[in-house]
Amino acid sequence: MKARVHVMLKDGVLDPQGEAVRHALGAMGFDGVNGVRQGKVIELDLADGTTEANVNEMCEKLLSNMVIESYTVEMS
């Protein structure tokens, strides 16, 4: 079983990496980009019987900073 966790900064939290990407895209001539938010994707290869609740606990304890980040989980 696999899980994919998407971690993003919460709305209202400054994203300096995203802003740097937006600026660089503009400098390269891509003028239509008004904003960029950068995040991370974590892929987990899980043992049978691992539940989405287990993955949520992993996210809340280690994989995301719950103060400034939010996450979503996709199980497959």
N, C-alpha and C positions, 0 to 999 in steps of 0.2 A: 504494500500500500504506500502511496505517496501523498504528501501534502505540500502545497505551495502557499507560503505566507508572504503577503504584500505589506510592507511597512512604509508609511508615509508620515511626514510631519503634519501635525494638526493644522487646520486653518488658523491663521493669525500668528503662527510661529514663523519667524524669518527663516528663509532658505537661501543662504549665501551661495551654495553650490548651484542651485537652480538659477539664481540671478546671474552668476558668472556664465552659465551656459546660454542664457537668454542674450546676454551682452555679446558673447562670442558669435552666436548665430547672426545677430544684427550686423556685426563687423564683417561677416562673410557674405552679406547681401541678402540674408533671409529676413526681410523687414516685417513679415506678417506675424511674427511671434511676439505676443504681448506678455506672456508669462510662462515660466517653467517651474515645476515642482519636481524635485528629484527624490527618489526613494530607493528601496532595496527589495529584492525578491530572495527569499530563502526557500530552498527545496529540501524537504526532509524525506528520507527513505525510511519508512516506519515498519515495525514488526506487526504482524497480524494481531488484531485485537486492540490496537492503539486507537483511541477515540478522538473525535474532534474536541471534546472537552479536555483531553490530555494535551492536545496541541495548543489550545487556548491558554492552558496553564503555563506551558513552555513560553508562550509569547509574553504573558504577563510577568513572568519571573525573570526572563533572560533576553528573549529575542527582540523586544521592543521596550522603549522607554515610555511608559504609560503617561508620564507627565506631558511630554511634547509630541508623542507619536501615536498614531492609530494603526490598526492592522486589520486585514481580512485573511481568511483561511479558505483554501480550496482543497478539498479531499478528493482523491481519485484512486 
